[in-house]
Amino acid sequence: MASGKPAAEWARVMVGEALAAKRRFPGFGHPDYYPDDPRTMRLFEIGRAAGVSGRYIEMVKLLEAEIEKQGGRRLPLNATG
């Protein structure tokens, strides 16, 4: 991580700060797709098949999990976000 923190710690801090400041999470949540956005899941499948599922996908999944953990509700990654 650019911050020098492990990715999981980075996600914990980022989400905690956003929640404390009552900021939204752009790119997370969708009114029609719950608990997961099937478009996002398909894009991740394509990425894995192409050999490009790497660090940034890991980071966004960590953010998604941390938002649910700290925020108390699931906000799935939105494919168009």
N, C-alpha and C positions, 0 to 999 in steps of 0.2 A: 504494500500500500504506500501511496505517496506520503501519507501521514506518519509512516513508520509503525503503524499499529497492524496487528493481524486483521484480516478481513472481517472476522466475526465481531471483534472489538469495535472496529470502525463502524459496522452496521448498527451495533448497540448504541454507540454514542450519537450517530447521525439521527437515528429514529428518536432517541430520548430527547435530543435538542429540538427536533421538529415538533414533537408532542408538547414539550414544555412551552414552546412559542405558539402553540395552536396553529401550526402551519399544515397545509394540506400536503398530500403525497402525489404529485403529478405523475401520471403513468400507472397509478395503482387504483383498482376498483373499477367496476363496470356495472351499470344498472341491469343489464340483461344476462351477463355471464357470471355465474356463481356456482360452485366455489372456485372454478377455474375458467379462464378464457381459453376455449379450445383453439383459437387462432394462435395464441402464444405457445400453447403446448405443441402445436404442429410446427411452428417456427423453430422451437428448441429441438424437435426430432430431426428436422432438416439440417440444422446446424451440427448435431451429433453425427449424422450420416455423412456430412461433408467434412467432418474433422475440425470444425471450428467452434465447438463448445468449450469455451475456456474461461479465463479469469473474469471477464465482465458478466457473463451469464451466471457464474458462481456468485458474484457480488449482488446482482439483482435478485437472485433467489434468497440470499442472506437478508437483504432488505425486506423482501416479502414476508419471510418468516419472522423477522424481528418486529415488523409492523403488527403482525397478528399477536405476537407474544406480549409486546408492551401496550398495544392499543386495545387489546381485548376483542378484536374482530378481524375477520379475514378480508383483506383487500387484495384480490388477485392482480397480478401483473396484467395490464391492459395492452394488447397487441398494438393498438394505435396510439398509445401514450408515449 
